[in-house]
Amino acid sequence: MTATNEPILPLRTTTTYGVTSWMKTMRLTGWLVCVLALLSGCGSPRWDGRVESWGDMRQVMREGQTEARVSMSQVLAKPHAFGVGAVEGLHGEILIEDGRCWTAEVVSESGRPIAQVREGVQSRGATLMVVAYVPKWSESIVARALTSDELEAYIRDAAMRSGIDTTRPFPFVIEGELRNLSAHVINGYCPMNQEADVGSSESQPVRFDGVAGNGKLIGIYAENSAGELTHHGSSTHVHVLVESPFAMVAHVEAVALAPGAKLRLPMR
């Protein structure tokens, strides 16, 4: 009996110790893998490469189909939304920055038209909307001044260096000192459509010309999308957001950048 029992206890002890050590080792290894993944950013979400849109420029601006196509609550149902659009009936501009929704609509104040800017989800829908859901961005500094004519090529070249497929639409954000900004808030017809019926004095847009100061540009770059996502002759659809010293949201017609502006592109 003694000879039979002697090897049993050591074997049980050794086996138990081996399983426990293996489990501890696996837990430690799993913990280290998680830490390394977080440090390297491997577990961070990335942009899925998609841009979603409702309506297109030709339908809305040229054919007069300005009915609501999507609600703001629907657009903002997913996190990290960035986008630009127009209020149903072409009664204003929409800008979305990381889920913050801004609208600008023309109202009369003391007999003159002004652009009233509001933040927050509005009950009205969008007749035109382009949005991307971007959880993480890369950032680069614009080292030199850029004219309005140079801006599109600069965005395209920076995107190519970042590995973005520039033949497909992609979002971008620019923050910094804006120069020579020309923009408008739509109010019933598109002022960039030379064939549009300008309508009555009540339907005139509010215009901004020669504006300078700090602000943000939220935009979509889309090659060969004139009449769909962009106006004819342009590869970008851009809105501007200024929060101080006064709130301003508008559709950008032209804008230059001072050195030091930050260009953000989605991480894939």
C-alpha positions in Angstrom: 0.0 0.0 0.0 2.8 2.3 0.9 4.6 1.7 -2.4 1.4 2.3 -4.3 0.5 5.6 -2.6 3.9 7.2 -2.6 3.9 8.4 -6.3 0.2 9.5 -6.2 0.5 12.6 -4.1 3.5 14.1 -5.9 1.7 13.5 -9.3 -1.5 15.2 -8.1 0.5 18.1 -6.7 2.6 18.4 -9.8 -0.5 18.3 -12.1 -2.4 20.8 -10.1 0.5 23.2 -10.0 1.0 22.8 -13.8 -2.6 23.7 -14.6 -2.6 26.7 -12.3 0.7 28.0 -13.7 -0.6 27.5 -17.2 -3.8 29.4 -16.5 -1.8 32.3 -14.8 0.5 32.4 -17.8 -2.4 32.6 -20.3 -4.1 35.4 -18.2 -0.8 37.3 -18.1 -0.3 36.8 -21.8 -3.8 37.9 -22.7 -3.4 41.0 -20.5 -0.1 41.9 -22.2 -1.7 41.4 -25.7 -4.5 43.8 -24.7 -2.1 46.4 -23.4 0.0 46.2 -26.6 -3.1 46.5 -28.8 -4.2 49.6 -27.0 -0.7 51.1 -27.1 -0.4 50.4 -30.8 -3.9 51.6 -31.6 -4.8 48.2 -33.2 -8.1 48.1 -31.3 -9.2 51.6 -32.1 -12.1 52.0 -34.5 -11.5 53.4 -37.9 -13.5 55.0 -40.7 -15.2 52.3 -42.8 -14.5 54.2 -46.1 -18.2 55.0 -46.7 -19.9 58.3 -47.4 -23.7 58.3 -47.2 -25.9 60.8 -49.1 -29.5 61.7 -49.6 -30.6 63.7 -52.7 -28.1 65.1 -55.1 -27.3 68.6 -56.4 -29.0 68.2 -59.8 -32.3 67.0 -58.2 -32.4 69.7 -55.5 -30.7 72.8 -57.1 -31.7 72.5 -60.7 -34.9 70.4 -60.8 -36.5 71.9 -57.7 -37.1 68.6 -55.8 -36.5 70.1 -52.4 -38.7 67.8 -50.2 -37.3 66.3 -47.0 -35.4 63.1 -47.7 -33.9 62.4 -44.2 -34.4 63.6 -40.7 -31.6 64.9 -38.6 -32.4 62.3 -35.9 -31.8 59.6 -38.4 -28.5 61.1 -39.6 -27.3 61.4 -36.0 -28.4 58.0 -34.9 -24.8 56.7 -35.3 -21.9 58.4 -33.4 -19.1 60.6 -34.9 -21.2 62.0 -37.8 -19.6 64.7 -39.9 -21.5 66.2 -42.8 -23.0 69.0 -44.8 -26.5 69.5 -46.3 -29.4 71.8 -47.0 -32.7 72.2 -45.0 -35.9 71.0 -46.8 -37.3 73.6 -49.2 -33.8 75.0 -49.4 -34.5 77.1 -46.4 -31.1 76.9 -44.8 -27.7 75.2 -44.4 -26.8 72.2 -42.3 -23.4 71.4 -40.8 -22.6 68.4 -38.6 -19.4 68.2 -36.6 -18.8 65.0 -34.6 -22.5 64.6 -33.9 -23.2 68.3 -33.2 -25.8 69.6 -35.6 -25.9 73.2 -36.6 -28.4 74.9 -38.9 -28.5 78.4 -40.4 -31.7 79.8 -41.8 -32.6 83.2 -43.2 -34.9 85.3 -41.1 -35.9 89.0 -41.1 -34.6 91.3 -38.3 -35.6 94.9 -38.4 -36.6 94.6 -42.0 -33.3 93.1 -43.2 -32.4 89.4 -43.8 -30.0 87.8 -41.4 -28.7 84.2 -40.9 -30.0 82.7 -37.7 -27.7 79.9 -36.4 -28.9 77.2 -34.1 -27.2 74.2 -32.5 -29.1 71.1 -31.7 -31.3 68.5 -33.6 -34.0 70.4 -35.4 -37.5 69.0 -36.3 -37.0 69.8 -39.9 -35.6 67.4 -42.4 -32.8 67.7 -45.0 -33.4 67.8 -48.7 -29.7 67.3 -49.4 -27.3 65.5 -47.0 -23.8 64.1 -47.2 -22.3 62.4 -44.1 -19.5 60.2 -43.0 -19.0 58.6 -39.6 -15.4 59.0 -38.6 -14.3 58.0 -35.1 -10.6 58.9 -35.5 -8.6 61.4 -37.6 -5.1 62.0 -38.6 -3.8 65.6 -38.5 -1.2 67.6 -40.4 -0.3 71.2 -40.4 -0.6 73.4 -43.5 2.8 75.0 -43.6 2.1 77.7 -46.1 -0.7 80.0 -47.1 -3.1 78.5 -49.6 -5.3 80.3 -52.1 -8.8 79.2 -52.8 -7.7 77.8 -56.1 -5.0 75.7 -54.5 -7.1 74.2 -51.7 -8.7 71.2 -53.6 -5.3 70.0 -55.0 -3.7 70.3 -51.5 -6.5 68.2 -49.9 -6.3 65.6 -52.7 -2.5 65.3 -52.4 -2.5 65.1 -48.6 -5.2 62.3 -48.8 -3.1 60.3 -51.3 -0.1 60.5 -49.0 -2.3 59.2 -46.2 -3.3 56.2 -48.3 -6.9 57.4 -49.0 -8.4 56.4 -52.3 -9.1 59.8 -53.8 -11.3 58.4 -56.6 -13.9 57.8 -53.9 -15.6 60.5 -51.8 -14.0 61.2 -48.4 -14.6 63.7 -45.6 -12.1 66.3 -44.3 -11.9 68.9 -41.6 -9.8 72.1 -41.6 -9.4 74.3 -38.6 -7.4 77.6 -38.5 -7.3 81.1 -39.8 -9.6 81.6 -42.8 -9.0 84.3 -45.3 -11.1 85.9 -48.1 -14.1 83.7 -47.3 -17.1 84.0 -49.6 -20.1 82.0 -48.5 -23.9 82.1 -48.4 -26.9 80.7 -46.5 -29.5 79.4 -49.0 -33.0 80.7 -48.9 -35.2 79.1 -51.5 -32.9 78.9 -54.5 -29.2 78.2 -55.1 -27.3 81.4 -55.8 -24.5 79.3 -57.5 -27.0 78.1 -60.1 -26.9 80.7 -62.9 -30.1 79.2 -64.4 -32.2 79.4 -61.3 -35.2 81.7 -60.9 -34.0 84.2 -58.2 -37.6 84.6 -57.0 -38.7 87.4 -54.7 -36.7 89.6 -52.4 -37.9 87.3 -49.5 -36.1 84.4 -51.1 -32.6 86.0 -51.4 -29.7 84.3 -49.7 -27.6 85.9 -47.0 -24.1 86.4 -48.3 -20.7 86.8 -46.7 -17.8 88.2 -48.7 -14.2 88.8 -47.7 -14.6 87.4 -44.2 -11.4 86.6 -42.2 -10.9 84.9 -38.9 -10.6 81.6 -37.1 -13.1 78.9 -38.1 -13.6 75.3 -39.2 -14.4 73.9 -42.6 -16.3 70.6 -42.8 -16.3 69.1 -46.3 -16.6 66.2 -48.6 -14.0 65.7 -51.4 -15.6 63.9 -54.3 -13.9 63.7 -57.8 -16.1 63.5 -60.8 -19.3 64.0 -58.7 -20.4 67.3 -60.1 -24.2 67.5 -60.1 -24.3 64.8 -57.4 -22.3 65.6 -54.3 -20.7 68.8 -55.5 -21.4 71.8 -57.7 -20.3 71.9 -61.3 -16.6 72.9 -61.6 -15.8 71.7 -58.1 -14.6 68.5 -56.4 -15.5 69.7 -52.9 -18.7 70.5 -51.0 -17.7 72.6 -48.0 -19.5 74.4 -45.1 -18.0 76.8 -42.6 -18.5 76.9 -38.9 -17.5 79.9 -36.8 -18.5 80.0 -33.1 -16.9 83.2 -31.9 -17.2 86.2 -31.8 -20.5 85.4 -33.5 -22.1 82.1 -34.7 -21.9 81.5 -38.4 -22.7 78.5 -40.6 -22.7 78.8 -44.4 -22.0 77.1 -47.7 -18.5 78.0 -48.8 -18.0 79.4 -52.3 -14.3 80.3 -51.9 -11.8 80.4 -49.1 -8.1 80.8 -48.5 -6.0 79.5 -45.6 -3.3 81.1 -43.5 -0.2 79.1 -42.6 -0.6 76.9 -39.5 -4.1 75.6 -40.3 -4.8 72.0 -39.3 -6.0 69.5 -41.9 -7.7 66.4 -40.6 -8.3 63.3 -42.7 -10.0 60.0 -41.6 -7.9 57.2 -40.4 -8.6 53.9 -42.2 
